[in-house]
Amino acid sequence: MEILSSIENGILTLEFNRPERKNAITAAMYQAMADALTAAESDTAVRAILLTGKSDIFTAGNDLEDFMKNAPTSGAIEDRSVYQFMMALSGSTKPVVAAVAGNAVGIGTTLLMHCDLVYAADNAKFSMPFVQLGLCPEFGSSLLLTQIAGYPRAAEKLMLGEAFGAQEALEMGLISKVLPVAELRAFAEGQAAKLVALPASSIRVTKELMKAARKAPVTDAIAAENTHFGKMLSAPEAKEAFMAFFQKRKPDFTQFA
Ligand SMILES: C/C=C/C(=O)SCCNC(=O)CCNC(=O)[C@H](O)C(C)(C)COP(=O)(O)OP(=O)(O)OC[C@H]1O[C@@H](n2cnc3c(N)ncnc32)[C@H](O)[C@@H]1OP(=O)(O)O
């Protein structure tokens, strides 16, 4: 099972479990998480959700082989499992806690902006190398990171694809707290347990109120990003970037105007 899923003491835990590929996410993994989140919406036994990975890797982001083999021919990505997953996550009415250790690449960082409480280990490293892959930001990150970090810092992360550590993520407001890696999982589980014990209706309304102002702009940003992202996935720049990654060489973008 490349996504470990369990419901215990009111917490739905989803854990990336593909360490030999650095937890890179395939279509099947997105689908498994989308299905679990969708089922959780109407399951009163689930009162909090915990998203996590391993102690040395959260996720290397979208599986690049999947990107190469399954680029959408029509350019539309709304029917893909990544879309189902991100819509289920961003639309979840239940509180979502994330616990991040090691690398959180691409969508691994983007998805955190749709969670409620985000805890990172001191070994966490965040990056959004969309431009470096010939792509563009996705699932609201162009808007949300700019709001969280301010434009100039967001530009470093989204244009230059600069990676950053847990302390910087904390300073910029992307995460809630930094913990020693050995304490991360238990701490995040403890926070989720606190949410479970609180009145579910109060949590639901509080989350809805906190997210109300950004709801329409995020929906618009996702639609605009998807229009570009779907086309860029099958463009030559992205093909060169994906091939370069697997051939363990630097991509050569100078051949493209
Ligand atoms: C809509 C969503 C958009 C996105 O998410 S865009 C972001 C896509 N992700 C990436 O560009 C990240 C690519 N991966 C990396 O940069 C590195 O990995 C890491 C920094 C995460 C870790 O580096 P290290 O510890 O040196 O591991 P390693 O040797 O590069 O990887 C171990 C094995 O895992 C495979 N792998 C890593 N990431 C991916 C991936 N994203 N898709 C498919 N395979 C991946 C490698 O190829 C390799 O395999 P082998 O052992 O056969 O050489």
PDBQT file of the ligand as one rigid body, heavy atoms in Angstrom, charges set to zero:
ROOT
HETATM    1  C1  LIG A 301       1.045  18.753  -9.668  1.00  0.00    +0.000 C 
HETATM    2  C2  LIG A 301       2.292  18.460  -8.944  1.00  0.00    +0.000 C 
HETATM    3  C3  LIG A 301       3.498  19.063  -9.272  1.00  0.00    +0.000 C 
HETATM    4  C4  LIG A 301       4.762  18.660  -8.576  1.00  0.00    +0.000 C 
HETATM    5  O1  LIG A 301       4.771  18.031  -7.544  1.00  0.00    +0.000 OA
HETATM    6  S1  LIG A 301       6.192  19.152  -9.351  1.00  0.00    +0.000 SA
HETATM    7  C5  LIG A 301       7.511  18.461  -8.374  1.00  0.00    +0.000 C 
HETATM    8  C6  LIG A 301       8.006  17.127  -8.902  1.00  0.00    +0.000 C 
HETATM    9  N1  LIG A 301       9.078  16.620  -8.064  1.00  0.00    +0.000 N 
HETATM   10  C7  LIG A 301      10.401  16.836  -8.272  1.00  0.00    +0.000 C 
HETATM   11  O2  LIG A 301      10.802  17.508  -9.212  1.00  0.00    +0.000 OA
HETATM   12  C8  LIG A 301      11.347  16.216  -7.283  1.00  0.00    +0.000 C 
HETATM   13  C9  LIG A 301      12.248  15.216  -7.924  1.00  0.00    +0.000 C 
HETATM   14  N2  LIG A 301      13.072  14.530  -6.916  1.00  0.00    +0.000 N 
HETATM   15  C10 LIG A 301      14.136  15.128  -6.338  1.00  0.00    +0.000 C 
HETATM   16  O3  LIG A 301      14.464  16.280  -6.578  1.00  0.00    +0.000 OA
HETATM   17  C11 LIG A 301      14.958  14.272  -5.409  1.00  0.00    +0.000 C 
HETATM   18  O4  LIG A 301      14.602  12.932  -5.608  1.00  0.00    +0.000 OA
HETATM   19  C12 LIG A 301      14.781  14.585  -3.911  1.00  0.00    +0.000 C 
HETATM   20  C13 LIG A 301      15.417  15.964  -3.619  1.00  0.00    +0.000 C 
HETATM   21  C14 LIG A 301      13.322  14.581  -3.490  1.00  0.00    +0.000 C 
HETATM   22  C15 LIG A 301      15.526  13.504  -3.088  1.00  0.00    +0.000 C 
HETATM   23  O5  LIG A 301      16.855  13.395  -3.554  1.00  0.00    +0.000 OA
HETATM   24  P1  LIG A 301      17.731  12.091  -3.171  1.00  0.00    +0.000 P 
HETATM   25  O6  LIG A 301      17.628  11.851  -1.709  1.00  0.00    +0.000 OA
HETATM   26  O7  LIG A 301      19.116  12.317  -3.751  1.00  0.00    +0.000 OA
HETATM   27  O8  LIG A 301      17.010  10.861  -3.872  1.00  0.00    +0.000 OA
HETATM   28  P2  LIG A 301      17.066  10.428  -5.432  1.00  0.00    +0.000 P 
HETATM   29  O9  LIG A 301      18.248   9.548  -5.655  1.00  0.00    +0.000 OA
HETATM   30  O10 LIG A 301      16.935  11.625  -6.302  1.00  0.00    +0.000 OA
HETATM   31  O11 LIG A 301      15.696   9.578  -5.541  1.00  0.00    +0.000 OA
HETATM   32  C16 LIG A 301      15.621   8.207  -5.150  1.00  0.00    +0.000 C 
HETATM   33  C17 LIG A 301      14.845   7.482  -6.248  1.00  0.00    +0.000 C 
HETATM   34  O12 LIG A 301      13.539   8.061  -6.305  1.00  0.00    +0.000 OA
HETATM   35  C18 LIG A 301      13.286   8.508  -7.616  1.00  0.00    +0.000 C 
HETATM   36  N3  LIG A 301      12.463   9.737  -7.545  1.00  0.00    +0.000 N 
HETATM   37  C19 LIG A 301      12.673  10.796  -6.738  1.00  0.00    +0.000 A 
HETATM   38  N4  LIG A 301      11.749  11.722  -6.951  1.00  0.00    +0.000 NA
HETATM   39  C20 LIG A 301      10.936  11.240  -7.929  1.00  0.00    +0.000 A 
HETATM   40  C21 LIG A 301       9.785  11.759  -8.577  1.00  0.00    +0.000 A 
HETATM   41  N5  LIG A 301       9.254  12.948  -8.257  1.00  0.00    +0.000 N 
HETATM   42  N6  LIG A 301       9.196  10.987  -9.525  1.00  0.00    +0.000 NA
HETATM   43  C22 LIG A 301       9.681   9.774  -9.846  1.00  0.00    +0.000 A 
HETATM   44  N7  LIG A 301      10.774   9.239  -9.243  1.00  0.00    +0.000 NA
HETATM   45  C23 LIG A 301      11.385   9.975  -8.303  1.00  0.00    +0.000 A 
HETATM   46  C24 LIG A 301      14.638   8.807  -8.228  1.00  0.00    +0.000 C 
HETATM   47  O13 LIG A 301      14.584   8.746  -9.648  1.00  0.00    +0.000 OA
HETATM   48  C25 LIG A 301      15.491   7.726  -7.624  1.00  0.00    +0.000 C 
HETATM   49  O14 LIG A 301      15.317   6.549  -8.377  1.00  0.00    +0.000 OA
HETATM   50  P3  LIG A 301      16.593   5.633  -8.743  1.00  0.00    +0.000 P 
HETATM   51  O15 LIG A 301      17.004   5.041  -7.384  1.00  0.00    +0.000 OA
HETATM   52  O16 LIG A 301      16.041   4.569  -9.662  1.00  0.00    +0.000 OA
HETATM   53  O17 LIG A 301      17.660   6.475  -9.335  1.00  0.00    +0.000 OA
ENDROOT
TORSDOF 0
